[in-house]
Amino acid sequence: MLHLVIGFMSFMMLVFSGCAIFTPPKEHPVQYDWVPLSKWLRTSYGSVFSMTPERRTVIVIPKPETAVKICAESPPDVAESMASAIRFAAEAQVKGYGGKVDLSSIFSSSAMMLFYRSQGVQLFRDGMYNLCQAHMNGLIDQNQYLIKYEKLLDIAQKLIESEIPAMQAIKIAEAVERAKAQKVAETASEAVKISKDATGKALKDIEAAEKALEDVKKLLGETKLPEKPPATPKPPKLEQFSGTIKSVDKEAKSIIVTNKEKVENTFVVDEKTTKITRDTKDLPPTDLKDNMSVDVEYKKERDKMIATAIKVSTPPAAPATLEPPKSEQFSGTIKSDVDANAKSIVVTDEKVEKTFVVDEKVVKITKDKETIKIGDLKAGMNVAIEYKKEGDKMIATAIKVSGSRADKRKSNPKSN
């Protein structure tokens, strides 16, 4: 009998509670829970309420001396809450397109303009909630709470006043953007309509043209028109490169040419396609040698440079070697002492008189196989001079003194 009673009571509880026990927790408009404030006093509890939208939290703590303390979280923005509620209920099927329109997104774009959560408002809301919790937990007393409340209100007021002009500008900018978007949408819709009309007309014109073409084919007896010959490819562009042959590779049939900037290029040389000339005369590829100066005309084929023409430069003729002036000789007697200013001496052989330039840097003067100085040359000395001509001057290169007339008279007294 006891089992029947318990079963009947359980059935009645299910009937009277309806489907509430099967409802997900998030769908309950108000959720409630309690927290024991003392492990000894089971009758002392703290309560926590969670309410929609977006689960706004309210904390309730009973205090014997002050009855009850409540800290309620600030409610969310109205427009945000309404948009969230509509999101789950407003989907419409649009005929002809097979898609869905989310009415919540349409509503949100308009409703969000109802309120802006500025930095000042956010500061005040969060600050009040935190002050309430600090007071509830005994971190601050009532006087401290009121002082901090006044200070928070003053700061938030100043911040909001500074934000108002900017918020107005934001609202104006968003209104302009919405107007532009609406205009663009209208223009696009009109363009689609015009495009559809134009596309339909174009399709009709294409069908008429195809039909006319079929009629022409029938009249011509399916005569095929001559095919257009393929376009002749343009010949590759010819380029120039000048330099000196660094090396010749007879096996690879190529040469390496280096220019003044030390740039090296390798050119393919084919005796069938490469024309090699030197002073208008044709040369075979075997005549190409290292260090030759060449002007190469070539074309590029992929990664190769194909020489089409090579012009070999004739090396310039070597400058003529000037033979040193021929040395000549003259013997005679010094007519006068050395002219210190002109650095010269006058020598005569009783028939011809010649003046020689005497430079101690180039002339070698000897007497009896001993070297003497220019200052030792005196009038009456017999000399044999070796000289060279430079223009109208005779430059003495060697002077050999053999004695003087007085010396001869001393050595030959019979002549007196």
Secondary structure by P-SEA (a helix, b strand, c coil): caaaaaaaaaaaaaaaaccccccccccccbbbbbbbccccccccbbbbbbbcccbbbbbbbbbccccbbbbbcccccaaaaaaaaacccbbbbbccccccccaaaaaaacccccccccaaaaaaaaaaaaaaaaaaaccccaaaaaaaaaaaaaaaaaaaaaaaaaaaaaaaaaaaaaaaaaaaaaaaaaaaaaaaaaaaaaaaaaaaaaaaaaaaaaaaccccccccccccccccbbbbbbbbbccccccccbbbbbccccbbbbbbbbcccccccccccccccccccccccbbbbbcccccbbbbcbbbbbccccccccccccbbbbbbbcccccccccccbbbbbcccbbbbbbbbcccbbbbccccccccccccccccbbbbbcccccbbbbcbbbbcccaaaaaaaccccc
